[in-house]
């Protein structure tokens, strides 16, 4: 049995930009994160907490972004259970290598795995690819793909759960996503995902969880269940109320039971 709490995309920034469309209610990032951490510590009591990336809303100032990352990371340190994070594109926008951000978090690698309660959890991180200026943060490095190939081989007899910031499974409805940029949704996906999907094909993957798309939904592709979780601060209905979405997940053997929850800010 494994119990997880999963959330994503809080987009904290110390000074909210003057956006023409107010989709990201980043002013609630601290409030919602603190509220969820309180629930994690006092109500949910998971075995492990997973954050799927985009701690911050990137500015055009590297040092400011790093300060904001440290601010969020210090919030996460209040979690009384083991917790892990992926790097999102906003963490990587202003840097030349993910090493600059990993150093802040005291992480050795953006792509790694752990074993817990007889399950094997794999975290898929991305790095900078300056050959593709438009999608430079959306690539798994060749080094990490080689590591993943070996890790999957070593763990072939275990039940595997995969986590990614970017989308992996294809979605025929992707153009309906508010954040789809008219490029068939490539801005929402890992660019070299075909290599990743070839590696995980026919492996014992019981679930994949992804963030970034600010869109909570499920897709099944090649017998693998992919679960997208929306943004904690997304203004989905245009009513000035953040979505506050998070998952409580219970896994027993191959059975994955996901409860979608939403934080309510009305009593703050």
MOJO-V403007 format. One record per helix or strand of 3 or more residues. SS is the DSSP state (~ for helix, > for strand). FROM is the first residue (numbers start at 1). LEN is the number of residues. Records with the same first field share a line. If there is no record, write none. Layout:
BEGIN
SS->FROM-LEN, FROM-LEN
END
This chain:
BEGIN
>->2-6, 48-4, 82-4, 112-5, 119-6, 159-6, 205-6, 217-5, 224-5, 245-8, 255-8
~->26-19, 62-15, 89-4, 99-7, 142-13, 174-3, 186-3, 193-8
END
